[in-house]
């Protein structure tokens, strides 16, 4: 299959691994953060870390939208169900993420609440049109990748003059999260040498928004595709930048990402959304200008205005290291709950639930963990 098989070629992978091993400086270490959870799973699924020299390590970042959603926002969604008897629609991963007191949307559904898993925003539109007697709330979540479909939904709802559809918006932005990860502070800082920029996000926003990283933090960025050879080539590009003392944004994923990104999608997002002044992220705290809110023309579709509820910031479950894992400060196997109290069947932290979570990646591919990491489980 074009653009898939070529990027999983075992012979080319070993050639790339030999090139990386020959070009790394043995006197230094290379800490490269893959921001996106899709990269994390590719690294484990294809054994990319095992092909790297010992002084090059991948650090797992906060690029899992389900994982970075704080419990307070889930508590808010549960409150909407209990106080207003709405129909709540959202994507599958979010149904099992624990809120306060280990409550989940799936448990609320089992108890009788009207919670529905959807595959696209068009499912939400169809539900709202066919059930006009119900108030339909779409719990929207995701980075810039899933934001355009929500914008399309809102434009369609306004054109159809739907009065029973609203959106609880949790569309977070990638560049502010990168800045938080790299800003020197006791809470957030992680010493990093390079960043593997996200794939799908970059198809929307392009490469320009990452220019702040080398400019302000002197850390190079390489936008990388999702396939194993994409990740390895991006790592080689970062190694070469670091060895040469360069610090720029490069684009390995040129077959899908341009400098400007998807102009039509960006224009759509600009019409429908504005930037919210502050928003809480799991693991990163409250970050300024890091999430989208509905623009004034779409205020009538804002679930927070239509269904006000009172929620407070909720603490993480005792013993859960998801916040440190999302910042790259710990690996999942360093959490004492990993693989014992916390498993995919009985998740305690969000990182074990989502298909993009680092803990889920470690659990799924734990047989291939390095001996030191496997011993910790």
DRENDO-1510 file (C-alpha; in Angstrom, 1 decimal, always signed):
<recs>
REC; n; res; u; v; w
REC; 1; UNK; +0.0; +0.0; +0.0 .
REC; 2; UNK; +1.6; +3.3; -1.1 .
REC; 3; UNK; +2.9; +5.5; +1.8 .
REC; 4; UNK; +2.4; +2.7; +4.3 .
REC; 5; UNK; +4.4; -0.4; +3.3 .
REC; 6; UNK; +7.4; +1.7; +2.3 .
REC; 7; UNK; +7.6; +3.3; +5.7 .
REC; 8; UNK; +7.6; -0.1; +7.5 .
REC; 9; UNK; +10.4; -1.7; +5.5 .
REC; 10; UNK; +12.6; -3.8; +7.9 .
REC; 11; UNK; +15.7; -3.5; +5.8 .
REC; 12; UNK; +15.4; +0.3; +5.6 .
REC; 13; UNK; +14.7; +0.5; +9.3 .
REC; 14; UNK; +18.0; -1.3; +10.1 .
REC; 15; UNK; +19.9; +0.9; +7.7 .
REC; 16; UNK; +18.5; +4.0; +9.4 .
REC; 17; UNK; +19.3; +2.5; +12.8 .
REC; 18; UNK; +22.9; +2.0; +11.7 .
REC; 19; UNK; +23.1; +5.6; +10.4 .
REC; 20; UNK; +21.8; +7.0; +13.7 .
REC; 21; UNK; +24.2; +4.8; +15.7 .
REC; 22; UNK; +27.1; +6.1; +13.5 .
REC; 23; UNK; +26.2; +9.7; +13.8 .
REC; 24; UNK; +25.3; +10.1; +17.5 .
REC; 25; UNK; +28.0; +11.6; +19.7 .
REC; 26; UNK; +28.8; +8.9; +22.3 .
REC; 27; UNK; +29.8; +11.6; +24.8 .
REC; 28; UNK; +26.3; +13.1; +25.0 .
REC; 29; UNK; +22.7; +12.1; +25.4 .
REC; 30; UNK; +19.8; +12.8; +23.2 .
REC; 31; UNK; +16.4; +13.2; +24.9 .
REC; 32; UNK; +13.8; +13.5; +22.2 .
REC; 33; UNK; +10.1; +14.0; +23.2 .
REC; 34; UNK; +7.5; +12.6; +20.9 .
REC; 35; UNK; +4.6; +14.9; +21.6 .
REC; 36; UNK; +1.9; +12.8; +20.0 .
REC; 37; UNK; +0.5; +9.6; +21.5 .
REC; 38; UNK; +0.3; +8.1; +18.0 .
REC; 39; UNK; +4.1; +8.3; +17.9 .
REC; 40; UNK; +4.4; +6.7; +21.3 .
REC; 41; UNK; +2.4; +3.7; +20.1 .
REC; 42; UNK; +4.4; +3.5; +16.9 .
REC; 43; UNK; +7.6; +3.5; +18.8 .
REC; 44; UNK; +6.4; +0.5; +20.9 .
REC; 45; UNK; +4.6; -1.4; +18.3 .
REC; 46; UNK; +7.6; -1.5; +15.9 .
REC; 47; UNK; +10.3; -1.6; +18.6 .
REC; 48; UNK; +11.8; +1.7; +17.5 .
REC; 49; UNK; +13.4; +2.4; +20.8 .
REC; 50; UNK; +15.2; -1.0; +20.7 .
REC; 51; UNK; +16.8; +0.1; +17.4 .
REC; 52; UNK; +18.3; +3.2; +18.9 .
REC; 53; UNK; +21.7; +3.6; +20.5 .
REC; 54; UNK; +21.7; +3.6; +24.3 .
REC; 55; UNK; +22.2; +7.4; +24.6 .
REC; 56; UNK; +19.1; +8.3; +22.5 .
REC; 57; UNK; +15.9; +8.0; +24.4 .
REC; 58; UNK; +12.3; +8.9; +23.5 .
REC; 59; UNK; +10.4; +10.8; +26.1 .
REC; 60; UNK; +6.6; +10.5; +26.0 .
REC; 61; UNK; +4.7; +13.8; +25.9 .
REC; 62; UNK; +1.2; +15.1; +26.6 .
REC; 63; UNK; -0.2; +14.6; +23.1 .
REC; 64; UNK; -3.2; +12.6; +24.1 .
REC; 65; UNK; -6.3; +14.8; +24.3 .
REC; 66; UNK; -8.3; +12.4; +26.4 .
REC; 67; UNK; -5.4; +12.1; +28.9 .
REC; 68; UNK; -4.9; +15.9; +29.4 .
REC; 69; UNK; -8.6; +16.6; +30.0 .
REC; 70; UNK; -8.8; +17.3; +33.8 .
REC; 71; UNK; -11.3; +15.5; +36.0 .
REC; 72; UNK; -13.2; +18.7; +36.6 .
REC; 73; UNK; -14.4; +18.8; +33.0 .
REC; 74; UNK; -15.6; +15.2; +33.3 .
REC; 75; UNK; -17.3; +16.1; +36.5 .
REC; 76; UNK; -19.0; +19.0; +34.6 .
REC; 77; UNK; -20.2; +16.6; +31.9 .
REC; 78; UNK; -21.6; +14.2; +34.6 .
REC; 79; UNK; -23.3; +17.2; +36.3 .
REC; 80; UNK; -25.0; +18.1; +33.0 .
REC; 81; UNK; -26.5; +14.5; +32.9 .
REC; 82; UNK; -27.7; +14.6; +36.5 .
REC; 83; UNK; -29.0; +18.1; +36.7 .
REC; 84; UNK; -30.4; +18.7; +33.3 .
REC; 85; UNK; -31.1; +15.2; +31.9 .
REC; 86; UNK; -29.4; +15.9; +28.6 .
REC; 87; UNK; -28.3; +13.4; +25.9 .
REC; 88; UNK; -24.5; +13.5; +26.0 .
REC; 89; UNK; -22.6; +12.4; +22.9 .
REC; 90; UNK; -18.9; +11.9; +22.8 .
REC; 91; UNK; -16.1; +9.7; +21.4 .
REC; 92; UNK; -15.5; +6.3; +22.8 .
REC; 93; UNK; -12.2; +6.8; +24.7 .
REC; 94; UNK; -13.7; +9.4; +26.9 .
REC; 95; UNK; -16.5; +7.1; +28.2 .
REC; 96; UNK; -14.1; +5.2; +30.4 .
REC; 97; UNK; -11.9; +8.0; +31.8 .
REC; 98; UNK; -12.3; +8.3; +35.5 .
REC; 99; UNK; -13.8; +11.5; +37.0 .
REC; 100; UNK; -14.0; +12.2; +40.7 .
REC; 101; UNK; -14.7; +9.2; +42.9 .
REC; 102; UNK; -13.8; +6.8; +40.0 .
REC; 103; UNK; -17.1; +7.8; +38.3 .
REC; 104; UNK; -17.2; +7.6; +34.5 .
REC; 105; UNK; -19.6; +8.4; +31.7 .
REC; 106; UNK; -19.9; +4.7; +31.0 .
REC; 107; UNK; -21.0; +4.1; +34.6 .
REC; 108; UNK; -23.5; +7.0; +34.3 .
REC; 109; UNK; -24.9; +5.3; +31.2 .
REC; 110; UNK; -25.2; +2.0; +33.0 .
REC; 111; UNK; -27.2; +3.8; +35.8 .
REC; 112; UNK; -29.7; +5.2; +33.2 .
REC; 113; UNK; -28.2; +8.4; +31.9 .
REC; 114; UNK; -28.5; +9.0; +28.2 .
REC; 115; UNK; -24.8; +8.8; +27.1 .
REC; 116; UNK; -24.0; +7.9; +23.5 .
REC; 117; UNK; -20.8; +7.0; +21.8 .
REC; 118; UNK; -20.4; +8.6; +18.4 .
REC; 119; UNK; -18.0; +8.1; +15.6 .
REC; 120; UNK; -18.2; +11.5; +13.9 .
REC; 121; UNK; -19.9; +14.9; +14.5 .
REC; 122; UNK; -22.4; +14.0; +11.8 .
REC; 123; UNK; -23.7; +11.4; +14.2 .
REC; 124; UNK; -24.5; +14.2; +16.7 .
REC; 125; UNK; -26.2; +16.2; +14.0 .
REC; 126; UNK; -28.4; +13.3; +13.1 .
REC; 127; UNK; -29.4; +12.6; +16.7 .
REC; 128; UNK; -30.3; +16.3; +17.2 .
REC; 129; UNK; -32.4; +16.3; +14.0 .
REC; 130; UNK; -34.3; +13.1; +14.7 .
REC; 131; UNK; -34.9; +13.7; +18.5 .
REC; 132; UNK; -36.0; +17.4; +18.7 .
REC; 133; UNK; -37.6; +16.8; +22.1 .
REC; 134; UNK; -34.2; +16.0; +23.6 .
REC; 135; UNK; -31.3; +18.5; +24.5 .
REC; 136; UNK; -28.2; +17.1; +22.8 .
REC; 137; UNK; -24.8; +18.0; +24.2 .
REC; 138; UNK; -21.7; +17.1; +22.3 .
REC; 139; UNK; -18.7; +16.7; +24.6 .
REC; 140; UNK; -16.1; +17.9; +22.1 .
REC; 141; UNK; -12.5; +17.0; +22.7 .
REC; 142; UNK; -9.2; +16.9; +20.8 .
REC; 143; UNK; -6.3; +18.9; +19.5 .
REC; 144; UNK; -6.4; +20.9; +16.3 .
REC; 145; UNK; -7.0; +17.7; +14.4 .
REC; 146; UNK; -10.6; +17.1; +15.5 .
REC; 147; UNK; -11.5; +20.8; +15.8 .
REC; 148; UNK; -12.6; +21.4; +12.1 .
REC; 149; UNK; -15.3; +18.7; +12.3 .
REC; 150; UNK; -16.8; +20.4; +15.4 .
REC; 151; UNK; -16.7; +23.7; +13.6 .
REC; 152; UNK; -18.6; +22.1; +10.7 .
REC; 153; UNK; -21.2; +20.7; +13.1 .
REC; 154; UNK; -21.8; +24.2; +14.6 .
REC; 155; UNK; -22.1; +25.8; +11.2 .
REC; 156; UNK; -24.6; +23.1; +10.1 .
REC; 157; UNK; -26.6; +23.5; +13.4 .
REC; 158; UNK; -26.8; +27.2; +12.9 .
REC; 159; UNK; -27.9; +26.9; +9.3 .
REC; 160; UNK; -30.6; +24.4; +10.3 .
REC; 161; UNK; -31.6; +26.6; +13.3 .
REC; 162; UNK; -31.4; +23.6; +15.7 .
REC; 163; UNK; -32.4; +24.7; +19.2 .
REC; 164; UNK; -31.7; +21.4; +20.9 .
REC; 165; UNK; -27.9; +21.1; +20.2 .
REC; 166; UNK; -25.0; +22.5; +22.1 .
REC; 167; UNK; -21.3; +21.9; +22.5 .
REC; 168; UNK; -19.2; +21.5; +25.6 .
REC; 169; UNK; -15.9; +22.6; +24.0 .
REC; 170; UNK; -12.6; +21.1; +25.1 .
REC; 171; UNK; -10.5; +21.6; +22.0 .
REC; 172; UNK; -7.0; +22.2; +23.2 .
REC; 173; UNK; -4.0; +23.7; +21.4 .
REC; 174; UNK; -0.6; +22.2; +20.8 .
REC; 175; UNK; +1.9; +25.1; +20.9 .
REC; 176; UNK; +0.8; +26.3; +24.4 .
REC; 177; UNK; +1.4; +22.7; +25.7 .
REC; 178; UNK; +4.8; +22.6; +24.2 .
REC; 179; UNK; +5.7; +26.0; +25.8 .
REC; 180; UNK; +4.5; +24.7; +29.2 .
REC; 181; UNK; +6.6; +21.5; +28.9 .
REC; 182; UNK; +9.7; +23.6; +28.1 .
REC; 183; UNK; +9.3; +26.5; +30.4 .
REC; 184; UNK; +11.8; +26.2; +33.3 .
REC; 185; UNK; +9.9; +25.6; +36.5 .
REC; 186; UNK; +9.9; +23.0; +39.2 .
REC; 187; UNK; +6.4; +21.8; +38.2 .
REC; 188; UNK; +6.7; +21.5; +34.5 .
REC; 189; UNK; +10.3; +21.5; +33.3 .
REC; 190; UNK; +11.8; +18.5; +31.5 .
REC; 191; UNK; +15.3; +18.7; +30.1 .
REC; 192; UNK; +14.8; +17.9; +26.4 .
REC; 193; UNK; +17.1; +18.0; +23.4 .
REC; 194; UNK; +14.5; +17.9; +20.6 .
REC; 195; UNK; +10.8; +17.6; +19.8 .
REC; 196; UNK; +9.1; +15.2; +17.4 .
REC; 197; UNK; +6.2; +17.4; +16.3 .
REC; 198; UNK; +2.8; +15.8; +15.9 .
REC; 199; UNK; +1.6; +14.5; +12.5 .
REC; 200; UNK; -2.2; +15.0; +12.2 .
REC; 201; UNK; -2.2; +18.3; +14.1 .
REC; 202; UNK; +0.5; +19.7; +11.8 .
REC; 203; UNK; -1.6; +18.9; +8.7 .
REC; 204; UNK; -4.0; +21.4; +10.0 .
REC; 205; UNK; -1.8; +24.2; +11.5 .
REC; 206; UNK; +1.3; +23.7; +9.4 .
REC; 207; UNK; +4.9; +24.2; +10.6 .
REC; 208; UNK; +4.9; +27.9; +11.5 .
REC; 209; UNK; +3.3; +27.7; +15.0 .
REC; 210; UNK; +6.3; +25.7; +16.2 .
REC; 211; UNK; +8.8; +28.4; +15.4 .
REC; 212; UNK; +8.5; +29.7; +19.0 .
REC; 213; UNK; +10.1; +26.5; +20.3 .
REC; 214; UNK; +13.6; +26.9; +18.7 .
REC; 215; UNK; +13.3; +30.7; +19.1 .
REC; 216; UNK; +12.3; +30.9; +22.7 .
REC; 217; UNK; +13.7; +27.6; +24.1 .
REC; 218; UNK; +16.6; +26.7; +21.8 .
REC; 219; UNK; +15.1; +23.2; +21.2 .
REC; 220; UNK; +14.8; +21.9; +17.6 .
REC; 221; UNK; +11.6; +20.5; +16.2 .
REC; 222; UNK; +11.0; +18.0; +13.5 .
REC; 223; UNK; +7.5; +17.3; +12.3 .
REC; 224; UNK; +7.3; +13.5; +12.0 .
REC; 225; UNK; +4.9; +11.1; +10.3 .
REC; 226; UNK; +3.3; +8.2; +12.2 .
REC; 227; UNK; +5.1; +5.3; +10.6 .
REC; 228; UNK; +8.2; +3.7; +12.2 .
REC; 229; UNK; +10.6; +5.0; +9.4 .
REC; 230; UNK; +9.0; +8.4; +9.8 .
REC; 231; UNK; +9.9; +8.4; +13.5 .
REC; 232; UNK; +13.4; +7.1; +12.9 .
REC; 233; UNK; +14.1; +9.6; +10.1 .
REC; 234; UNK; +12.9; +12.5; +12.3 .
REC; 235; UNK; +15.2; +11.3; +15.1 .
REC; 236; UNK; +18.1; +11.3; +12.7 .
REC; 237; UNK; +17.2; +14.8; +11.6 .
REC; 238; UNK; +17.2; +15.9; +15.2 .
REC; 239; UNK; +20.5; +14.2; +15.9 .
REC; 240; UNK; +22.1; +16.0; +12.9 .
REC; 241; UNK; +20.7; +19.4; +14.1 .
REC; 242; UNK; +22.0; +18.9; +17.6 .
REC; 243; UNK; +25.4; +17.7; +16.4 .
REC; 244; UNK; +25.7; +20.7; +14.1 .
REC; 245; UNK; +24.5; +23.2; +16.7 .
REC; 246; UNK; +21.5; +24.1; +14.6 .
REC; 247; UNK; +18.0; +24.8; +16.1 .
REC; 248; UNK; +15.2; +25.1; +13.6 .
REC; 249; UNK; +11.8; +23.6; +12.7 .
REC; 250; UNK; +12.1; +20.9; +10.0 .
REC; 251; UNK; +9.4; +19.0; +8.3 .
REC; 252; UNK; +10.0; +15.2; +7.8 .
REC; 253; UNK; +6.3; +14.7; +7.0 .
REC; 254; UNK; +6.3; +16.7; +3.8 .
REC; 255; UNK; +4.0; +14.3; +2.0 .
REC; 256; UNK; +1.2; +15.5; +4.3 .
REC; 257; UNK; +2.3; +18.7; +6.0 .
REC; 258; UNK; +2.9; +22.1; +4.4 .
REC; 259; UNK; +4.2; +25.3; +6.0 .
REC; 260; UNK; +0.8; +26.9; +6.0 .
REC; 261; UNK; -1.2; +23.8; +6.9 .
REC; 262; UNK; -4.8; +23.4; +5.8 .
REC; 263; UNK; -5.9; +27.0; +5.0 .
REC; 264; UNK; -9.6; +26.1; +4.6 .
REC; 265; UNK; -9.7; +24.3; +8.0 .
REC; 266; UNK; -7.9; +27.1; +9.7 .
REC; 267; UNK; -10.3; +29.7; +8.2 .
REC; 268; UNK; -13.3; +27.6; +9.4 .
REC; 269; UNK; -11.8; +27.3; +12.9 .
REC; 270; UNK; -11.2; +31.1; +13.0 .
REC; 271; UNK; -14.9; +31.8; +12.2 .
REC; 272; UNK; -16.3; +29.5; +14.7 .
REC; 273; UNK; -13.9; +29.6; +17.7 .
REC; 274; UNK; -12.0; +32.1; +19.8 .
REC; 275; UNK; -9.2; +31.5; +22.2 .
REC; 276; UNK; -10.1; +31.0; +25.8 .
REC; 277; UNK; -8.0; +33.0; +28.3 .
REC; 278; UNK; -7.2; +30.1; +30.6 .
REC; 279; UNK; -7.9; +26.4; +30.8 .
REC; 280; UNK; -6.8; +23.6; +33.1 .
REC; 281; UNK; -4.8; +20.7; +31.7 .
REC; 282; UNK; -4.2; +17.4; +33.5 .
REC; 283; UNK; -0.5; +17.4; +34.5 .
REC; 284; UNK; +0.1; +21.0; +33.3 .
REC; 285; UNK; -2.2; +23.0; +35.4 .
REC; 286; UNK; -3.9; +26.2; +34.1 .
REC; 287; UNK; -2.4; +27.4; +30.9 .
REC; 288; UNK; -3.2; +30.7; +29.2 .
REC; 289; UNK; -4.6; +30.9; +25.7 .
REC; 290; UNK; -4.5; +27.1; +25.4 .
REC; 291; UNK; -8.0; +26.1; +24.5 .
REC; 292; UNK; -10.8; +27.1; +22.1 .
REC; 293; UNK; -14.2; +28.5; +23.0 .
REC; 294; UNK; -17.2; +29.2; +20.9 .
REC; 295; UNK; -17.2; +32.6; +19.1 .
REC; 296; UNK; -19.9; +35.2; +19.9 .
REC; 297; UNK; -21.9; +34.3; +16.8 .
REC; 298; UNK; -22.2; +30.7; +18.1 .
REC; 299; UNK; -22.8; +31.5; +21.8 .
REC; 300; UNK; -26.3; +30.1; +21.6 .
REC; 301; UNK; -24.7; +26.7; +21.1 .
REC; 302; UNK; -22.4; +26.9; +24.1 .
REC; 303; UNK; -23.4; +24.2; +26.6 .
REC; 304; UNK; -21.6; +26.0; +29.4 .
REC; 305; UNK; -24.0; +29.0; +28.9 .
REC; 306; UNK; -27.1; +26.9; +28.3 .
REC; 307; UNK; -26.5; +24.5; +31.2 .
REC; 308; UNK; -24.5; +26.2; +33.9 .
REC; 309; UNK; -23.2; +23.9; +36.6 .
REC; 310; UNK; -20.7; +24.4; +39.5 .
REC; 311; UNK; -17.6; +22.2; +39.6 .
REC; 312; UNK; -14.3; +22.5; +41.4 .
REC; 313; UNK; -10.8; +21.4; +40.5 .
REC; 314; UNK; -10.5; +17.7; +41.4 .
REC; 315; UNK; -7.3; +16.1; +42.7 .
REC; 316; UNK; -5.8; +13.1; +41.0 .
REC; 317; UNK; -6.4; +9.7; +42.5 .
REC; 318; UNK; -4.0; +8.8; +45.2 .
REC; 319; UNK; -0.9; +7.1; +43.8 .
REC; 320; UNK; -1.6; +8.0; +40.2 .
REC; 321; UNK; +1.4; +9.4; +38.3 .
REC; 322; UNK; -0.5; +10.5; +35.2 .
REC; 323; UNK; +0.5; +14.2; +35.6 .
REC; 324; UNK; +4.2; +13.4; +35.8 .
REC; 325; UNK; +3.9; +10.9; +32.9 .
REC; 326; UNK; +2.2; +13.5; +30.7 .
REC; 327; UNK; +5.1; +16.0; +31.4 .
REC; 328; UNK; +7.7; +13.3; +30.5 .
REC; 329; UNK; +9.1; +13.3; +34.1 .
REC; 330; UNK; +8.2; +9.6; +34.7 .
REC; 331; UNK; +7.7; +6.5; +32.6 .
REC; 332; UNK; +4.5; +4.5; +33.2 .
REC; 333; UNK; +6.4; +1.7; +34.7 .
REC; 334; UNK; +7.6; +4.1; +37.4 .
REC; 335; UNK; +4.0; +4.5; +38.7 .
REC; 336; UNK; +3.4; +2.1; +41.5 .
REC; 337; UNK; -0.2; +1.5; +40.3 .
REC; 338; UNK; +0.9; +0.5; +36.8 .
REC; 339; UNK; -0.1; -3.1; +36.0 .
REC; 340; UNK; -1.4; -3.8; +39.5 .
REC; 341; UNK; -4.3; -1.5; +40.6 .
REC; 342; UNK; -4.3; +0.2; +37.2 .
REC; 343; UNK; -4.9; -1.9; +34.1 .
REC; 344; UNK; -6.9; -1.3; +30.9 .
REC; 345; UNK; -9.8; -3.3; +32.4 .
REC; 346; UNK; -9.7; -1.2; +35.6 .
REC; 347; UNK; -8.0; +2.1; +34.8 .
REC; 348; UNK; -7.3; +4.6; +37.5 .
REC; 349; UNK; -5.6; +7.2; +35.4 .
REC; 350; UNK; -6.5; +8.6; +32.0 .
REC; 351; UNK; -3.2; +7.5; +30.5 .
REC; 352; UNK; -4.3; +3.8; +30.8 .
REC; 353; UNK; -7.6; +4.4; +29.1 .
REC; 354; UNK; -7.0; +6.2; +25.8 .
REC; 355; UNK; -5.7; +4.4; +22.7 .
REC; 356; UNK; -3.1; +7.2; +22.6 .
REC; 357; UNK; -2.1; +7.1; +26.3 .
REC; 358; UNK; +1.5; +6.3; +27.3 .
REC; 359; UNK; +0.4; +3.8; +29.9 .
REC; 360; UNK; -1.8; +2.0; +27.4 .
REC; 361; UNK; +1.1; +1.8; +25.0 .
REC; 362; UNK; +3.4; +0.3; +27.7 .
REC; 363; UNK; +0.7; -2.2; +28.7 .
REC; 364; UNK; -0.1; -3.3; +25.2 .
REC; 365; UNK; +3.6; -3.8; +24.2 .
REC; 366; UNK; +5.0; -4.6; +27.7 .
REC; 367; UNK; +6.6; -7.8; +26.4 .
REC; 368; UNK; +8.9; -5.6; +24.3 .
REC; 369; UNK; +9.9; -3.2; +27.0 .
REC; 370; UNK; +13.6; -2.8; +27.8 .
REC; 371; UNK; +14.7; -5.1; +30.6 .
REC; 372; UNK; +15.1; -2.3; +33.1 .
REC; 373; UNK; +11.6; -1.0; +32.4 .
REC; 374; UNK; +10.0; -4.4; +32.4 .
REC; 375; UNK; +11.6; -5.2; +35.8 .
REC; 376; UNK; +9.8; -2.2; +37.3 .
REC; 377; UNK; +6.4; -3.7; +36.5 .
</recs>
